Amino acid sequence: MTGRGRQDAVRHPWFARFYARFSVRAEPAMAPVRRELLDGLSGRVLEVGAGNGLNFGYYPAAVSEVVAIEPERELRALAVEAALRAEVPVDVVPGAAEALPVKSEAYDAVVVCLVLCSVRDVERSLSEVRRVLRPGGEVRFFEHGQAPGHGMRRVQGVLDRTVWPRLFGGCHVGRDAVASVRTAGFEDIDHRELLMPERGPRLPTSYCVLGTARRPMATSA
């Protein structure tokens, strides 16, 4: 359950400290989302962008192993601590979503939670997710999403082109995760839109999507 000695793919120390504090405060609202995201998983699971490891406590007992990829050093250290408290085996390792350091077709499921919003190359990252999944394997995703209204969507676009990624570790609030998953060749996509938090003013970050998809049974990548 320790990180291996690879070069860091991402370095955002200020954001890492902010995220570690903010995510803990947001956990009462996030806990039901994490449960739904991970419910029913079994076998070998790869979690891409594990952050500080808050998902680890929600993996069901049927999961035999979690390999958790986290590129940011400070968040990875926190994830290692969280792995020690988890009820399923968790191995935290460095690596980038665009070049996952694991074998092809080795996992029954891949989890991405607030990851596609921040990766440098969404297409390449999802190609890697598809590569490491066994045929018929499942993707579980929870991501920022596009607002339904044109006004708020324009605000998201302005933020994504300017200050937001610089301030928040590469995060983009207006990417279309569902469209990206579909374009990457996944099938049986099932998703629902939700607001985080459910109550209060609507912010550019409020619009999220929670869903599942599968790698086709054909063995071609």
Secondary structure as a PSIPRED ss2 file (coil, helix, strand):
# PSIPRED VFORMAT (PSIPRED V4.0)

   1 M C   1.000  0.000  0.000
   2 T C   1.000  0.000  0.000
   3 G C   1.000  0.000  0.000
   4 R C   1.000  0.000  0.000
   5 G C   1.000  0.000  0.000
   6 R C   1.000  0.000  0.000
   7 Q C   1.000  0.000  0.000
   8 D C   1.000  0.000  0.000
   9 A C   1.000  0.000  0.000
  10 V E   0.000  0.000  1.000
  11 R C   1.000  0.000  0.000
  12 H C   1.000  0.000  0.000
  13 P H   0.000  1.000  0.000
  14 W H   0.000  1.000  0.000
  15 F H   0.000  1.000  0.000
  16 A H   0.000  1.000  0.000
  17 R H   0.000  1.000  0.000
  18 F H   0.000  1.000  0.000
  19 Y H   0.000  1.000  0.000
  20 A H   0.000  1.000  0.000
  21 R H   0.000  1.000  0.000
  22 F H   0.000  1.000  0.000
  23 S H   0.000  1.000  0.000
  24 V H   0.000  1.000  0.000
  25 R H   0.000  1.000  0.000
  26 A C   1.000  0.000  0.000
  27 E H   0.000  1.000  0.000
  28 P H   0.000  1.000  0.000
  29 A H   0.000  1.000  0.000
  30 M H   0.000  1.000  0.000
  31 A H   0.000  1.000  0.000
  32 P H   0.000  1.000  0.000
  33 V H   0.000  1.000  0.000
  34 R H   0.000  1.000  0.000
  35 R H   0.000  1.000  0.000
  36 E H   0.000  1.000  0.000
  37 L H   0.000  1.000  0.000
  38 L H   0.000  1.000  0.000
  39 D C   1.000  0.000  0.000
  40 G C   1.000  0.000  0.000
  41 L C   1.000  0.000  0.000
  42 S C   1.000  0.000  0.000
  43 G E   0.000  0.000  1.000
  44 R E   0.000  0.000  1.000
  45 V E   0.000  0.000  1.000
  46 L E   0.000  0.000  1.000
  47 E E   0.000  0.000  1.000
  48 V E   0.000  0.000  1.000
  49 G C   1.000  0.000  0.000
  50 A C   1.000  0.000  0.000
  51 G C   1.000  0.000  0.000
  52 N C   1.000  0.000  0.000
  53 G C   1.000  0.000  0.000
  54 L C   1.000  0.000  0.000
  55 N C   1.000  0.000  0.000
  56 F H   0.000  1.000  0.000
  57 G H   0.000  1.000  0.000
  58 Y H   0.000  1.000  0.000
  59 Y C   1.000  0.000  0.000
  60 P C   1.000  0.000  0.000
  61 A C   1.000  0.000  0.000
  62 A C   1.000  0.000  0.000
  63 V E   0.000  0.000  1.000
  64 S E   0.000  0.000  1.000
  65 E E   0.000  0.000  1.000
  66 V E   0.000  0.000  1.000
  67 V E   0.000  0.000  1.000
  68 A E   0.000  0.000  1.000
  69 I E   0.000  0.000  1.000
  70 E C   1.000  0.000  0.000
  71 P C   1.000  0.000  0.000
  72 E E   0.000  0.000  1.000
  73 R H   0.000  1.000  0.000
  74 E H   0.000  1.000  0.000
  75 L H   0.000  1.000  0.000
  76 R H   0.000  1.000  0.000
  77 A H   0.000  1.000  0.000
  78 L H   0.000  1.000  0.000
  79 A H   0.000  1.000  0.000
  80 V H   0.000  1.000  0.000
  81 E H   0.000  1.000  0.000
  82 A H   0.000  1.000  0.000
  83 A H   0.000  1.000  0.000
  84 L H   0.000  1.000  0.000
  85 R H   0.000  1.000  0.000
  86 A C   1.000  0.000  0.000
  87 E C   1.000  0.000  0.000
  88 V C   1.000  0.000  0.000
  89 P C   1.000  0.000  0.000
  90 V E   0.000  0.000  1.000
  91 D E   0.000  0.000  1.000
  92 V E   0.000  0.000  1.000
  93 V E   0.000  0.000  1.000
  94 P C   1.000  0.000  0.000
  95 G C   1.000  0.000  0.000
  96 A E   0.000  0.000  1.000
  97 A C   1.000  0.000  0.000
  98 E C   1.000  0.000  0.000
  99 A E   0.000  0.000  1.000
 100 L C   1.000  0.000  0.000
 101 P C   1.000  0.000  0.000
 102 V C   1.000  0.000  0.000
 103 K C   1.000  0.000  0.000
 104 S C   1.000  0.000  0.000
 105 E C   1.000  0.000  0.000
 106 A C   1.000  0.000  0.000
 107 Y E   0.000  0.000  1.000
 108 D E   0.000  0.000  1.000
 109 A E   0.000  0.000  1.000
 110 V E   0.000  0.000  1.000
 111 V E   0.000  0.000  1.000
 112 V E   0.000  0.000  1.000
 113 C E   0.000  0.000  1.000
 114 L C   1.000  0.000  0.000
 115 V C   1.000  0.000  0.000
 116 L C   1.000  0.000  0.000
 117 C C   1.000  0.000  0.000
 118 S C   1.000  0.000  0.000
 119 V C   1.000  0.000  0.000
 120 R C   1.000  0.000  0.000
 121 D C   1.000  0.000  0.000
 122 V H   0.000  1.000  0.000
 123 E H   0.000  1.000  0.000
 124 R H   0.000  1.000  0.000
 125 S H   0.000  1.000  0.000
 126 L H   0.000  1.000  0.000
 127 S H   0.000  1.000  0.000
 128 E H   0.000  1.000  0.000
 129 V H   0.000  1.000  0.000
 130 R H   0.000  1.000  0.000
 131 R H   0.000  1.000  0.000
 132 V H   0.000  1.000  0.000
 133 L E   0.000  0.000  1.000
 134 R E   0.000  0.000  1.000
 135 P E   0.000  0.000  1.000
 136 G E   0.000  0.000  1.000
 137 G E   0.000  0.000  1.000
 138 E E   0.000  0.000  1.000
 139 V E   0.000  0.000  1.000
 140 R E   0.000  0.000  1.000
 141 F E   0.000  0.000  1.000
 142 F E   0.000  0.000  1.000
 143 E E   0.000  0.000  1.000
 144 H E   0.000  0.000  1.000
 145 G C   1.000  0.000  0.000
 146 Q C   1.000  0.000  0.000
 147 A C   1.000  0.000  0.000
 148 P C   1.000  0.000  0.000
 149 G C   1.000  0.000  0.000
 150 H H   0.000  1.000  0.000
 151 G H   0.000  1.000  0.000
 152 M H   0.000  1.000  0.000
 153 R H   0.000  1.000  0.000
 154 R H   0.000  1.000  0.000
 155 V H   0.000  1.000  0.000
 156 Q H   0.000  1.000  0.000
 157 G H   0.000  1.000  0.000
 158 V H   0.000  1.000  0.000
 159 L H   0.000  1.000  0.000
 160 D H   0.000  1.000  0.000
 161 R H   0.000  1.000  0.000
 162 T C   1.000  0.000  0.000
 163 V H   0.000  1.000  0.000
 164 W H   0.000  1.000  0.000
 165 P H   0.000  1.000  0.000
 166 R H   0.000  1.000  0.000
 167 L H   0.000  1.000  0.000
 168 F C   1.000  0.000  0.000
 169 G C   1.000  0.000  0.000
 170 G C   1.000  0.000  0.000
 171 C C   1.000  0.000  0.000
 172 H C   1.000  0.000  0.000
 173 V C   1.000  0.000  0.000
 174 G C   1.000  0.000  0.000
 175 R C   1.000  0.000  0.000
 176 D C   1.000  0.000  0.000
 177 A H   0.000  1.000  0.000
 178 V H   0.000  1.000  0.000
 179 A H   0.000  1.000  0.000
 180 S H   0.000  1.000  0.000
 181 V H   0.000  1.000  0.000
 182 R H   0.000  1.000  0.000
 183 T H   0.000  1.000  0.000
 184 A C   1.000  0.000  0.000
 185 G C   1.000  0.000  0.000
 186 F C   1.000  0.000  0.000
 187 E E   0.000  0.000  1.000
 188 D E   0.000  0.000  1.000
 189 I E   0.000  0.000  1.000
 190 D E   0.000  0.000  1.000
 191 H E   0.000  0.000  1.000
 192 R E   0.000  0.000  1.000
 193 E E   0.000  0.000  1.000
 194 L E   0.000  0.000  1.000
 195 L E   0.000  0.000  1.000
 196 M C   1.000  0.000  0.000
 197 P C   1.000  0.000  0.000
 198 E C   1.000  0.000  0.000
 199 R C   1.000  0.000  0.000
 200 G C   1.000  0.000  0.000
 201 P C   1.000  0.000  0.000
 202 R C   1.000  0.000  0.000
 203 L C   1.000  0.000  0.000
 204 P C   1.000  0.000  0.000
 205 T C   1.000  0.000  0.000
 206 S C   1.000  0.000  0.000
 207 Y E   0.000  0.000  1.000
 208 C E   0.000  0.000  1.000
 209 V E   0.000  0.000  1.000
 210 L E   0.000  0.000  1.000
 211 G E   0.000  0.000  1.000
 212 T E   0.000  0.000  1.000
 213 A E   0.000  0.000  1.000
 214 R E   0.000  0.000  1.000
 215 R C   1.000  0.000  0.000
 216 P C   1.000  0.000  0.000
 217 M C   1.000  0.000  0.000
 218 A C   1.000  0.000  0.000
 219 T C   1.000  0.000  0.000
 220 S C   1.000  0.000  0.000
 221 A C   1.000  0.000  0.000
